[in-house]
Amino acid sequence: MKMKPNKFFLIVSMTFLISCSPKNVLVPDDQLNAINALVDGLHLDAHEGNFETYFDRYSTNAIFLGTDKTERWTIEEFKAYAKPAFDDGNGWSYSVIERNWEGNKDMRWFDEILFNEKLGHCRGTGVVQLIDGEWKIVHYALTMLVPNSIAVDVGLQTQSAD
């Protein structure tokens, strides 16, 4: 007597085999902890007013984009802007709500939702690069998140602002 294969067993077996094929195996990214620590440390250093360690996280040719249209700074320009805020030991505080990573090998990029008491919800986006065996931030941009329900009003205000 010939046995018919159980369809459920066949489907489960095929799914298992497909999921275990080398191209589909989910391999943990061994660099994810290091790059998350870099960006988490950036926010902690800003909160604690740690000027030196905050800026050590950036590459020497990094660019920082702030929320104002005039805020496109080299890392040296950004240091000059930020120094007074860090001198009193406070810097600024952003809480990370969520973060997403893309890229691989020695170049990664991310976006994150942040919360700040004064600015509300913001988005940080950035690029990190492995330079001489150490992850560095090479580009960071901070933007305010404007709900669509008030976007037109905010947009009109920015047209008349300096």
C-alpha positions in Angstrom: 0.0 0.0 0.0 1.3 3.4 -1.1 1.0 6.2 1.5 0.1 9.7 0.4 2.2 12.3 2.0 0.4 14.5 4.5 0.0 17.9 2.9 0.5 19.8 6.2 3.7 17.9 6.9 4.9 18.6 3.3 4.2 22.3 3.6 5.9 22.6 7.0 8.9 20.6 5.8 9.3 22.7 2.6 9.0 25.9 4.7 11.6 24.7 7.1 14.0 23.8 4.3 13.5 27.1 2.5 14.0 29.1 5.7 17.2 27.2 6.5 18.8 27.8 3.1 22.0 29.9 3.4 20.6 33.0 1.6 17.6 33.2 4.0 19.3 32.5 7.4 19.1 35.6 9.5 22.6 36.2 10.7 22.9 38.8 13.5 24.8 41.9 12.5 27.9 41.8 14.7 28.4 45.6 14.2 24.8 46.6 15.2 25.7 46.8 18.9 28.7 49.0 18.2 26.9 51.4 15.9 23.9 51.7 18.2 26.3 52.4 21.1 27.9 55.1 19.1 24.6 56.9 18.4 23.2 56.2 21.9 26.4 57.6 23.3 26.1 60.7 21.2 22.7 61.5 22.8 23.9 60.6 26.3 27.0 62.9 25.9 24.8 65.7 24.7 22.5 65.3 27.6 25.4 65.2 30.1 27.3 68.0 28.4 30.3 65.9 27.6 31.8 68.1 24.9 35.0 66.1 24.1 33.4 62.7 24.0 30.4 64.0 22.1 32.5 65.4 19.3 35.0 62.5 19.3 32.1 60.4 17.9 32.2 62.4 14.7 34.7 62.1 11.8 37.0 65.0 11.3 35.2 65.9 8.1 31.6 65.4 9.4 28.7 67.6 8.5 25.8 68.4 10.9 22.5 69.8 9.7 20.3 71.5 12.3 16.7 72.4 12.3 17.2 75.9 11.0 17.8 76.5 7.3 21.1 78.3 8.2 22.4 75.3 10.2 24.7 73.4 7.8 28.0 73.1 9.7 31.3 71.4 9.3 32.2 69.7 12.5 34.5 72.6 13.5 31.6 75.1 13.0 29.3 72.9 14.9 31.8 72.7 17.8 31.9 76.5 17.9 28.0 76.7 17.9 27.7 74.0 20.6 30.5 75.0 23.0 28.3 77.5 25.0 25.6 74.9 25.5 28.1 72.3 26.7 30.1 74.8 28.9 27.3 74.7 31.6 27.4 70.9 31.6 23.9 70.5 30.1 24.1 70.3 26.3 20.7 69.2 25.0 18.4 66.2 25.6 16.7 64.0 23.0 15.1 60.7 23.9 15.2 57.9 21.3 11.8 56.5 20.4 12.9 54.3 17.6 15.8 53.8 15.2 16.2 52.0 11.9 19.5 50.9 10.3 20.4 50.3 6.6 23.6 49.5 4.8 26.3 47.0 5.4 30.0 46.5 5.8 31.8 49.8 6.7 29.0 52.3 5.7 25.6 52.4 7.5 22.8 55.0 7.6 20.0 55.4 10.0 16.9 57.3 10.8 15.5 57.8 14.3 12.5 59.3 15.9 13.5 61.5 18.9 11.7 63.5 21.5 12.8 66.8 22.9 10.9 68.8 25.6 11.1 72.0 23.6 10.9 70.8 20.0 8.6 67.8 20.5 9.1 64.9 18.1 12.1 65.2 15.8 13.8 63.0 13.3 17.5 62.4 13.2 19.2 60.9 10.2 22.8 60.0 9.8 25.6 58.1 8.2 28.3 56.3 10.1 31.5 54.9 8.6 34.1 52.5 9.9 37.3 54.6 9.9 40.6 53.0 11.0 38.6 50.3 12.9 36.3 52.7 14.7 32.8 53.8 13.8 32.4 57.5 13.3 29.4 59.7 12.4 30.1 61.4 9.1 26.8 63.1 8.6 23.9 63.9 10.9 20.7 65.8 10.2 18.1 66.9 12.8 14.6 67.9 11.6 11.4 68.7 13.4 8.4 66.4 12.6 5.4 68.6 11.6 2.0 66.9 11.6 0.3 67.2 8.3 -2.7 68.8 10.0 -0.6 71.9 10.8 2.0 71.7 8.0 0.5 74.4 5.8 0.5 76.8 8.7 4.1 76.0 9.6 5.1 76.2 6.0 3.6 79.7 5.7 5.5 80.8 8.8 8.8 79.6 7.4 8.2 81.7 4.2 8.3 84.9 6.2 11.0 83.9 8.7 14.5 85.1 8.3 
